[in-house]
Structures are given as C-alpha cells and as structure tokens.
Amino acid sequence: MLDSIIFSQNNKSLIGLSNAYLDNLGKINVFAGTNNSGKSRTLRSCFQLSQNHRIFSKKDTLSVTQNSSLIDQFIQVMNQFQRRVSGMNQNFDLISLRKAITNATPSKGISSYNSLKLLIQEYRQLANSLLLQENVPSSILEAINSIERNFPTLWDLMAATSPNKLYIPILRGLRPLETEDGKHFSSKNLYKLRTTSDYFSGDPSMFTGLSLFEEVRSHLLGDHSKRETIKQFEQFLGTELFQDQITLIPREGQDTLFVKIGNEEEKAIFNYGDGMQTLITILFPVFINRDVETAIFIEEPETHLHPSFQKKLIELLKNKMFDKVQYFITSHSPFIINDPDVKVYHFSKSEETFCFKEISNDSNRLRLMGDLGISPSDMLLSNFVLFVEGPSDKVYFEYLLKKYHNLEVRKHYNIFLMNGDNYRHLFLGDNSFDEIMQLNRNIAIVLDGDRSKKGDHYSSDKTILKKLAEENEIMCWITQKREIENYIPFDVYKEAVMTINPDRLKIKWDAGDFANRTNLYEEKKSTQVSPKVTLSGNVLSKINATKTHSLDGISDQELREAINAALIPKQEKFGVGKMNLAKKVTSMEPEFVDSELRSFLKNLAERIQKANT
C-alpha cells in the first residue's frame, strides 16, 4: 500500500501541478473537481511511478532517523548555542525539536519530515540573527549551515521502486472494434493503443476490457490454479451481482464472451447492458490481481453506471478479498465522493496551475459538491426537482426561473445534473422511473434535442422517456432547437463569445436554430483552394467549343481569375466552454424572448409553485 507519492520537480512542471506530494493515502483515493482541473493528468502521472516520483510506504524500512549522526550533531550545536546565548530558552525549545525528530518517520507520513526540515531552517535563521547581537563563535553558524546543506531531501530518502500497477482508461468495453476481413472482428486492443499513444510510452500495464475474451480463454486452457481463478470469479459475480450461478463461456469462433445465468439460455455478454459490462470490465482485473499488492488507476468508473451500481462498485472494491489492492480514481459522481470510506482530493485550477487538497470534513466535501454543481438536496429530497443534462443548463434555468418567476434554487426547487447520456440509466433502467416516482413525483425533465437540422428525428431513448413521462403526468421538454444555447438571443450570444475570446477577430457566425454554438470557426489571413472551382460561363463556353474539351484558346489571365475566385480563407476551429458562456450570458441579464422556451418556463413555474404550497 502506498502512503505517499512525491512528485519530481520536472514532472510537477510538466503537468502544471503546484503540490509537492500526495500524503496520507487511503485504500480508495478519489481525485474530484471540475473539468480541466488536473485530475486526469495527475492520475496518469501517478500511474507512471518510476523516474517521475518516489513512493513512501509504511512498510519501507527507510527512515529519517537513519541520518541520526546529522541530527545528533545538530542538537549538540544547538546545545552549545543555547549555553552561549543567555535567556534564549523560550526560543530554543530542544524538547520540541527532539519530538519533531522522533515524529519524522515513515509511520508518521512525509508531512512530519517536512516539518522537521522547516524547523531546522527556522533555527538556523534565528541563530544567524542572534550571532549579530551576541558574542558567539562563527563556527557554530557554519556548523548549522553545513547540517542544513547536508540534510537529505525527501527525494533522496524515498524509495525509487514501483509497485505492481494497472491502468483502466475511460476508453473501455468488451466488444472488439476492428474487422480483419469484413466478417470477423480483430482481437487488436485499439483502446489500449489509442490511450498509450495519447498519454504513455512503451507498453503500460492496462486493461480496457477488449482483452477479456482472450484472458478468460487463456485461464480456462491453463493450469489448475488459473482455471480455479475463473471459477472463483464466476462465484464472485454470481454472489455479488447476479444472485445466481454464473458461467463465463469463450465460445470457439466468437470474439466476445457468452454468459450463462442459472438455468437461462447463455447469451453474448453485450446483451446484459452497458452497466453490467462496465462492472465486469473493472472488477475482472481487480479480482485477477487480488493476491499481489497492486495500485489500480481508474478513469471515471461511474461512466455507464446507474447510481445504485456506482454505490455497488465502491462497496465491492472495499471487499476484504481485495485488501492488497489500492485504488486511484477520477470521478464526478456524488455517490462515489460521498462514500465515507474513500479519501477525496479536491482539484482546482488557478490561472495556469493545478492544485489539490485533501477533503478532511463534511463542509469541504459540500464545497466540492458545489464545484461540481451538486447540492445535498439534489438527491431528490426537495419540493420540486428539475432534471437537466449538464452544469451549463443548471446556470441558465436558475437565471430564467429567478428572472421571470422569482423562483430560487434550493429554496423553491432543486436541479439534478444527469451528466449527458446518464438520463438513460437514471430513468430507463429496470424500475428506475418507478423508483424516482416513489421518491418524488414533483419533477420535470429537460433534454437537448441534439438535432442537426429541422427534419431530423430525436433519439429513440429520448422519445421513449418523453412518452413515459407524459403517461405519468410528468413534464418532459425536448428542445426543438439543437440545445439550450440556441435559445440565447443571437446578439447577446455574439457579445458573450467575443468577450470570452477577445483575440478571435473573424469568427464565422451561424444564427441557425441547429448550429453548434460552442464549436466555432475563425477565418485566418492565409487562404486555400476550394475543393470545387466554379468556372465562368465564358470559360465553360470556350471549353465546350473545342472537340476535345481542352483548355485550348483560354488565356492564362482567364484561368488565373477562375482560380483566384476559388480561393477561400483558411479556418481554425475553436471551442467556447459551455460553463464560461453560460456564466457570461447570465451576467449580462438578457431577455429570453423565444416563445417555446417561455411557454415551458411558464408551465414549469406553475408546477414548482404548486409543489411549494
């Protein structure tokens, strides 16, 4: 088990991190914070525990007290100094110094060692100032300076060894992607290839799920102990997830596992839903490595998981059979962050520097929830709950309901973030909708239309959810326009974008109802030739007049004019952060005049007001 990780100065600079180390690590360590706060960078950096870091483990025999000769020498010098300087007992507290030295051991964590270093530095500075006032030999100061210079750094003291480690990236799944001959899928691990190409070097230890078929097959064809491992994993899944006997079957000629549950007919694993596949993808490598001390790094395990499955996953990771496994996780999930047994580190960004701090109490945990756009009553304990897809939607509806109907969030209603496609797991899972109805029937749901043009159909899942909501007399609005940003008055939207991006001088604007207002293009000074060149009628007539349809008889000037007409400015794509846009737009306090939006707001406000009477 790792107790601390110390970042090299070079690696700190590379990832833009201001912290020197992670200390007091637990079994499950969660990196949480807003997007682009440094969570994933730090997770990937910690995974590369080699030249970039030193590890600090309570099982290490290494101790600061190995340098007892330097420490003893320091105390002797301070004793001499104290005897020479009368009346300084209150400043030179050797009892506190000896206590700090005793505490500076691996069992106390690296913070105590840093405290000792700082204490020695403070004593040296005090001694230096007093030497100017008292008749004290300069040899004493020289001795103190020498001790400070030679005192080992944390980097030198820490072990450079690396534990067994495994990375589970956000790109994961159980179905191969690439075909070999148009009929059969390749066993090539494309998720691992892509993740390694983007973030790592060499051949990192990584599990994406694409190798599960071959790994199960290899174990079943291996020796007795390997076959027993799969049998035990089947028993584990059967007990903890399926409540029935489970058999994993790597069929000959297939590329995905088949699963047999109890007396049911065996089915391909992809027929059991994305949530179940995600749990198996994460739990298999944990189970396989349970007998070896292993650090496992997982990117956003809540992806594709219903809230109940998120809680179940954390419960399973804490299972005693995995005592030798330690976890480092990035997450936005309140169900993971709120687990009392996880160690949470709150990441944030200040200008160009990332930093984190350990969450030590409930108030700090609530502050983190606030950063993620989550409030305690988001768990449906509210008079009325509005479900929206993302944090920027939350900003707009808070503004709109306050401006037009004097309704305040957390007072009259609360907003629950579905985080994009998670509405499927929240409402369309087994009995999910009924369970929410049992908790609170005073709800409304807002979904982005996500259409590229007027004639496009809404997604089938959104259509199903809208019908289900209407059958239960629940408001469900699927925006007719692309998304909520398309309801911002266009002049307000342009001003907000230009304020956020003052250096973008030639933005290509699209006022359409289905334009992507957060992915824009800027025209550059340089040009490129359009893939289609339109010739003038005069030039076309001359070409058609020749028997061979050649360019004979057409002057260079005419050709040059045709090509010049086809030159178009080069374009550079850039993104506008949805949250930045939402905050800027609402700070301008504009009027939203769209009749569709205002009609929904009116009906929504009436329901909220009724729920509060």
Buried (B, 14 or more C-beta within 10 A) or exposed (E): BBBBBBBBEEBBEEBBBEBBBBBEBBBBBBBBBBEEBBBBBBBBBBBBBEEBBBBBBEEBEEBBEEBEEBBEBBBEBBEBBBEBBEEBEEEBBEEEBEEBBEBBBBEBBBBBBBBBBEBBEEBBEBBEEBBEEEEBEEEBBEBBEBBBEEBBEBBEBBEEEBBEBBBBBBBBBBBBEEEEEEEEBBEEBBBBBEBBEEBBEEEBBBBBBBBBBEBBBEBBEEEEEBEEBBBEBBEBBBEBBBEEBBBBBBEEEBBBBBBBBEEEEBBBBBEBBBBBBBBBBBBBBBBBBBEEBBBBBBBBBBBBBBBBBBBBBBEBBBBEEBEEBBBBBBBBBBBBBBBEEBBBBBBBBEEEEBBBEBBEEEEBBBEBBEBBBBBBBBBBEBBBBBBBBBBBBBBBBBBBBBBBBEBEBEEBBBBBBBBEBBBBBBBBBEEBBEBBEEEBEBBBBBBBBBBEEEEEEBBEBBEBBBEBBEEBEBBBBBBBBBBBBBBBBBEBBBBBBEBBBEEBEEBEEEEBBBBBBBEBBBBEEEEEEEEEEEBEEEBEEBBEEEEEEEBEEBEEEBEEEBEEEBEEBEBEEEEBBBBBBBBBBBEEEBEBEBEEBBEBBEEBBEBBBEBEE
